[in-house]
Amino acid sequence: MTTAASTRIHPPSADELDAEERMSRAEIERLQLTRLQQTVRHAYANVPLYTRKFDDAGVHPDDIRTLADVERLPFTTKDDLRETYPFGMFAVPMEDVARIHASSGTTGRPTVVGYTRGDLDRWGSLVARSLRASGIRRGMKVHNAYGYGLFTGGLGAHAGIEALGATVIPMSGGQTARQVQLIRDFEPDAILCTPSYLLTIADAMVAQGIDPRSTSLRVAVLGAEPWTNEMRQELELRLGIDALDIYGLSEVMGPGVGNECLETKDGPHLWEDHFLPEVIDAETRAALPDGELGELVFTSLTKEAFPVIRYRTRDLTRLLPGTARPGMRRMEKVTGRNDDMIILRGVNLFPTQIEELVLGIEQLTPHFILELSKEGRMDTMTVRIERHPDLSVETCTSAAKVLAQRIKVFVGSTVAVQLEEPGTLPRSEGKYKRVYDLR
């Protein structure tokens, strides 16, 4: 079996890139303006919600003369999508809708998105671009462990693998023991899944007596949940791979809105020929300049069935200049969402802040959950974390005390840290649930 350490993957050469990836910033912005004007006209003419919202805001498609004019347009929120459930946001007749996807609905109403045949072709091309940026090539075997079905991850990744000319292994999520078996038997070059699930797969390999670094895997393209650079280092070390961040969300397209480039690994480059990103202050809704942290907002530029105007993602990040693709801006890795934020006795914190501290203490495992509860009128948080199976209870107890001290210093809140026996906490089979609110 070929090991990851012996044959590293390489970034694509300039002649392998799409023409748009080689555009200058000025060329990208000219293309964005043309496509923005077309999209705004299309949405205004064909989606009653946008007709009403534009009219209420006193703005008309003809008012969009520069990219800065996008700030005159109203925002779109998840509530808008739920109010128009199921098909009120579609901008084409149903006979032109080739596929429907939906996100899981926490309020009983999922958000529903539609795609024309052209939308699906563009989606596949952008996922292929993302995978190529990660070093995946035609002829490689790709193990796809994203869930198939209404979730956009599985089928979106599947189409991109095929569009790239790679060989797809459509495993889907779950059945972790079988995941390990197929990785051993089929010898894929790459794997696509959530970062927390790849950690679960690595643990399952160890449990079966398999060194995770001994497999054929050379690259992992990971997304669908926030993850830190510390988690990247953990996964790369444990599996002997390169780990890249793919970004996307169902309401904007699915996976492939942006992707890290192998040569830099400095946050996803956004495919700005198809999407116009902004960052806003979540409270004031004012647009923020590049480099400032805020909520990510997207306007689609080429979607036919389901155009979105200034969609508030709730993801927290900042926009940065392009590096590996100079014409395309990057986004800093998403480390949290507005709706993931925990307010603990007046201190705002995110699960990724705890993850970063956990992964900085080698005596602790990365398997932890956060439990919120009340003691009288006081909110409390307990970090339940598994002790390292190869270390003594005393060593792990000392490490747990260090973690509590670091959380107090770096996050600013006092928490309890509770050691658990190895293998007792839930394992990810897709998106991992970190926070359990028992209040």
C-alpha positions in Angstrom: 0.0 0.0 0.0 1.2 3.5 -0.9 1.5 5.6 2.2 0.6 9.3 2.5 4.1 10.2 3.7 5.8 8.8 0.6 3.9 10.6 -2.1 2.7 14.1 -1.2 0.2 15.8 -3.5 1.0 19.0 -5.4 -1.0 22.1 -6.2 -2.3 22.6 -9.7 -0.1 24.4 -12.2 -1.3 27.7 -13.7 -2.4 26.1 -17.0 -4.7 23.7 -15.0 -6.7 26.6 -13.5 -10.0 27.9 -14.9 -9.7 31.1 -16.8 -11.6 32.9 -14.0 -9.0 31.8 -11.5 -6.4 33.6 -13.5 -8.3 36.9 -13.7 -7.0 40.1 -12.2 -9.0 41.7 -9.4 -10.3 44.4 -11.8 -11.4 41.7 -14.3 -13.3 39.8 -11.5 -15.0 43.0 -10.4 -16.2 43.9 -13.9 -17.6 40.4 -14.3 -19.2 40.6 -10.9 -21.0 43.8 -11.7 -22.5 42.4 -15.0 -23.7 39.3 -13.2 -25.0 41.2 -10.2 -27.1 43.4 -12.4 -28.5 40.3 -14.2 -29.2 38.5 -11.0 -31.0 41.4 -9.4 -33.2 41.9 -12.4 -34.0 38.1 -12.5 -34.8 38.0 -8.8 -37.0 41.2 -8.9 -39.0 40.0 -11.9 -39.5 36.4 -10.7 -39.5 36.1 -6.9 -42.5 37.9 -5.2 -40.6 38.2 -2.0 -37.8 40.2 -3.7 -40.3 42.3 -5.6 -41.9 43.3 -2.3 -38.7 43.7 -0.4 -37.1 45.9 -3.1 -40.2 48.0 -3.4 -40.4 48.4 0.4 -36.7 49.5 0.4 -37.3 52.0 -2.4 -34.7 50.3 -4.7 -35.0 49.1 -8.3 -32.7 46.9 -10.3 -31.8 49.9 -12.5 -30.3 51.5 -9.4 -27.5 49.0 -9.3 -24.7 50.8 -11.3 -21.7 49.8 -9.2 -20.7 46.9 -6.9 -21.0 49.3 -3.9 -24.7 49.7 -4.8 -25.3 46.2 -3.5 -25.5 47.8 0.0 -28.8 49.5 -1.1 -30.5 46.1 -1.5 -32.4 44.4 1.4 -31.0 41.4 3.2 -32.3 37.9 2.9 -32.6 35.8 6.1 -33.4 32.2 6.9 -36.8 33.5 8.2 -37.6 34.7 4.6 -36.8 31.2 3.3 -39.1 29.6 5.9 -41.9 32.1 5.3 -41.9 31.2 1.6 -41.7 27.4 2.2 -41.6 25.3 0.2 -41.1 26.8 -3.3 -41.8 30.5 -2.9 -38.2 31.5 -3.5 -37.9 29.7 -6.9 -37.4 32.1 -9.8 -38.1 29.6 -12.6 -41.2 27.4 -13.4 -41.2 24.0 -11.6 -40.7 22.2 -14.9 -37.2 23.9 -15.1 -36.2 22.7 -11.6 -34.0 19.7 -12.0 -33.3 19.0 -8.3 -34.5 20.0 -4.9 -32.4 20.0 -1.7 -33.4 21.0 1.9 -31.6 21.6 5.1 -32.7 20.1 8.4 -35.4 22.3 10.0 -35.0 23.0 13.7 -38.4 24.8 13.7 -40.3 22.2 11.7 -39.7 23.9 8.4 -36.5 23.2 6.5 -35.1 25.7 4.1 -35.7 24.4 0.6 -33.5 25.2 -2.4 -33.8 24.4 -6.1 -31.5 23.9 -9.0 -31.9 24.1 -12.8 -29.8 21.8 -15.0 -27.5 24.8 -15.6 -27.2 25.4 -11.8 -26.2 21.8 -11.3 -23.6 22.0 -14.0 -22.1 25.2 -12.5 -22.2 23.6 -9.0 -20.3 20.5 -10.2 -17.7 22.7 -11.9 -17.1 24.8 -8.7 -16.7 21.7 -6.5 -14.3 20.3 -9.1 -12.4 23.6 -8.9 -12.3 23.3 -5.2 -11.0 19.8 -5.2 -8.4 20.7 -7.8 -7.3 23.6 -5.5 -6.8 20.9 -2.8 -4.5 18.9 -5.0 -7.0 16.3 -6.3 -6.5 15.3 -9.9 -8.2 13.3 -12.6 -7.7 9.6 -12.1 -7.5 9.8 -8.3 -9.9 7.8 -6.1 -12.0 9.9 -3.7 -13.9 8.5 -0.8 -17.0 10.6 -0.2 -18.2 10.3 3.3 -20.6 13.3 3.2 -24.2 12.3 3.8 -26.3 11.8 0.7 -30.0 12.8 0.4 -31.6 16.2 0.9 -28.4 17.5 2.5 -26.3 19.2 -0.2 -23.0 17.8 0.9 -23.0 14.2 -0.5 -24.5 14.8 -3.9 -22.7 18.2 -4.3 -19.4 16.6 -3.6 -20.2 13.6 -5.8 -20.9 15.7 -8.8 -17.7 17.7 -8.3 -15.6 14.6 -8.1 -17.1 13.3 -11.4 -16.8 16.7 -13.1 -13.1 16.7 -12.2 -12.6 13.3 -13.8 -11.7 11.6 -10.5 -13.2 8.3 -9.3 -15.9 8.7 -6.7 -16.5 6.1 -3.9 -20.0 7.1 -2.7 -19.8 5.8 0.8 -22.0 8.5 2.5 -21.9 9.0 6.3 -22.1 6.5 9.1 -21.1 2.8 9.2 -17.7 3.8 10.5 -16.3 0.3 10.6 -17.2 -0.1 6.9 -15.6 3.3 6.1 -12.3 1.9 7.5 -12.6 -1.3 5.6 -13.2 0.4 2.3 -10.4 2.9 2.8 -8.1 -0.2 3.4 -9.5 -2.2 0.5 -10.2 0.5 -2.2 -7.1 2.6 -1.3 -8.5 6.1 -2.1 -6.2 9.0 -2.5 -8.6 11.5 -0.9 -11.5 11.7 1.6 -14.3 14.2 1.9 -16.2 14.5 5.2 -16.6 16.7 8.2 -13.4 17.2 10.3 -15.0 15.7 13.4 -16.0 12.6 11.4 -12.5 12.1 10.1 -11.3 12.1 13.7 -13.9 9.4 14.4 -12.6 7.4 11.5 -9.0 7.7 12.7 -10.1 6.5 16.2 -11.8 3.5 14.6 -8.6 2.7 12.7 -6.6 2.7 15.9 -9.3 0.5 17.6 -8.8 -2.0 14.8 -5.0 -2.0 15.2 -4.5 0.1 12.1 -2.0 3.0 12.0 -4.0 5.9 10.4 -0.8 7.1 8.7 -0.4 3.8 6.9 -3.4 4.2 4.6 -3.4 5.4 1.0 -5.0 8.7 2.0 -3.1 11.8 1.0 -5.6 14.6 1.3 -8.8 15.4 3.1 -11.3 18.1 2.0 -13.3 19.0 5.1 -16.2 21.2 5.8 -19.9 21.6 7.0 -18.8 22.6 10.5 -16.4 25.2 12.0 -12.9 23.8 12.7 -9.6 25.3 13.8 -6.1 25.3 12.5 -5.2 23.3 15.6 -7.7 20.6 14.4 -6.0 20.7 11.0 -2.6 20.0 12.7 -4.1 17.2 14.7 -5.6 15.5 11.7 -2.6 16.0 9.5 -0.3 14.5 12.1 -2.5 11.6 12.9 -3.2 10.6 9.3 -0.2 11.9 7.5 -2.3 13.9 5.1 -2.9 17.5 3.9 -6.3 18.8 5.3 -8.1 21.5 3.4 -11.2 23.6 4.2 -14.1 23.6 1.8 -16.8 26.2 2.4 -20.4 26.3 1.4 -24.0 26.4 2.6 -27.2 25.1 1.2 -28.9 28.4 0.8 -26.1 29.8 -1.3 -25.3 26.6 -3.3 -23.9 23.9 -1.2 -20.2 22.9 -0.8 -17.8 24.6 -3.3 -18.6 28.3 -2.6 -14.9 28.6 -1.7 -11.9 26.4 -0.9 -8.5 26.6 0.5 -5.6 26.3 -1.9 -3.0 23.6 -1.1 0.0 25.9 -1.7 -1.1 28.4 1.0 -3.7 26.8 3.4 -4.6 30.3 4.6 -8.4 30.2 4.5 -10.8 29.5 1.6 -10.5 31.5 -1.5 -14.1 32.5 -2.5 -15.1 31.8 -6.1 -16.1 35.4 -6.7 -17.0 34.9 -10.3 -20.2 33.3 -9.0 -20.7 34.9 -5.6 -20.4 38.4 -4.2 -19.3 38.3 -0.5 -19.7 41.0 2.1 -19.0 41.2 5.8 -21.4 43.2 8.0 -21.7 44.3 11.6 -24.4 41.8 12.9 -26.0 44.4 15.1 -26.0 47.6 13.0 -26.0 45.7 9.6 -23.5 48.2 8.3 -21.0 46.9 5.8 -17.4 46.4 7.2 -14.2 46.9 5.3 -12.0 44.0 4.3 -10.0 42.8 7.3 -12.6 43.4 9.9 -14.4 40.6 11.7 -18.2 40.3 11.2 -21.0 38.3 9.7 -20.6 36.9 6.2 -23.2 37.8 3.6 -23.5 36.4 0.1 -25.3 37.4 -3.1 -25.3 34.7 -5.8 -24.3 35.9 -9.3 -25.2 33.0 -11.6 -28.0 31.0 -9.9 -31.1 30.5 -12.0 -33.6 28.6 -9.9 -32.8 30.1 -6.5 -31.0 33.4 -6.6 -30.2 34.9 -3.2 -29.6 38.6 -2.5 -27.5 39.6 0.5 -28.1 36.3 2.4 -27.0 36.5 6.0 -25.1 33.3 6.7 -24.5 33.9 10.5 -21.0 32.7 9.9 -18.3 34.9 11.5 -15.2 35.7 9.5 -13.3 38.5 7.7 -12.5 39.1 4.1 -8.8 39.1 3.1 -6.8 39.7 -0.1 -6.2 36.7 -2.4 -2.9 34.9 -2.3 -2.8 31.7 -4.3 -5.6 33.2 -6.5 -4.8 36.9 -6.4 -8.0 38.0 -8.1 -10.2 36.2 -5.7 -10.6 37.3 -2.0 -10.1 34.9 0.8 -12.1 34.5 3.9 -10.6 33.6 7.3 -11.5 30.1 8.5 -15.0 30.3 10.1 -14.5 29.8 13.8 -18.1 30.3 14.9 -21.6 31.4 14.0 -23.8 34.1 15.6 -26.2 31.4 16.6 -23.4 29.1 18.0 -22.2 31.8 20.4 -22.5 30.9 24.1 -23.1 33.7 26.6 -21.8 32.5 29.9 -22.2 35.0 32.8 -21.7 37.9 30.4 -18.8 36.4 28.5 -19.2 35.5 24.8 -17.4 32.3 23.8 -17.5 29.8 20.9 -16.9 26.0 20.9 -13.9 26.5 18.6 -12.2 28.6 21.3 -12.4 25.6 23.6 -11.2 23.2 20.8 -8.2 25.4 20.2 -7.2 25.2 23.9 -7.9 21.4 24.1 -5.7 20.7 21.1 -2.9 22.7 22.7 -2.6 20.2 25.6 -1.2 16.9 24.2 -2.2 15.0 27.3 -5.9 15.5 26.5 -7.9 13.9 23.7 -9.9 16.1 21.2 -13.1 14.3 22.3 -15.2 16.8 24.4 -18.6 18.2 24.7 -19.9 21.4 26.5 -22.8 21.1 28.9 -24.6 24.3 30.0 -26.7 24.2 33.2 -27.8 26.4 36.1 -26.9 26.5 39.7 -29.5 28.6 41.3 -29.6 31.7 39.1 -26.1 31.2 37.8 -25.3 29.8 34.4 -22.5 27.2 34.5 -20.6 25.3 31.9 -18.9 21.9 32.2 -16.3 20.7 29.7 -16.7 16.9 29.6 -13.6 15.5 28.0 -12.2 11.9 27.6 -9.0 11.1 29.3 -6.1 9.8 27.1 -6.3 6.0 27.1 -2.5 5.6 27.2 -1.9 7.9 30.2 -2.6 7.6 33.9 -5.7 9.1 35.5 -3.4 11.4 37.5 -1.6 12.8 34.4 -5.0 13.5 32.7 -6.4 15.0 35.9 -3.5 17.4 36.0 -4.0 18.3 32.3 -7.7 18.9 32.9 -6.7 21.5 35.6 -4.4 23.2 33.1 -7.3 23.3 30.6 -9.6 25.0 33.2 -6.9 27.5 33.9 -6.3 28.3 30.3 -10.0 28.8 29.6 -10.2 31.2 32.5 -7.2 33.2 31.2 -7.8 33.1 27.4 -11.7 33.0 27.3 -12.4 34.9 30.5 -14.8 32.5 32.2 -14.6 29.9 34.9 -15.8 26.5 33.8 -15.7 23.0 35.3 -13.7 20.3 33.5 -14.9 16.7 34.0 -12.8 13.8 32.9 -14.6 10.9 31.1 -13.4 7.4 30.4 -12.1 6.7 26.8 -14.8 6.0 24.3 -17.8 7.1 26.4 -18.7 10.4 24.7 -20.7 10.5 21.5 -18.8 10.2 18.2 -19.5 12.2 15.1 -21.1 10.5 12.1 -21.4 13.8 10.2 -21.9 17.2 11.8 -20.9 16.9 15.4 -23.0 18.3 18.3 -20.6 20.0 20.7 -23.1 21.9 22.9 -25.8 20.5 25.1 -27.9 23.2 26.8 -29.5 21.7 29.9 -30.8 25.0 31.3 
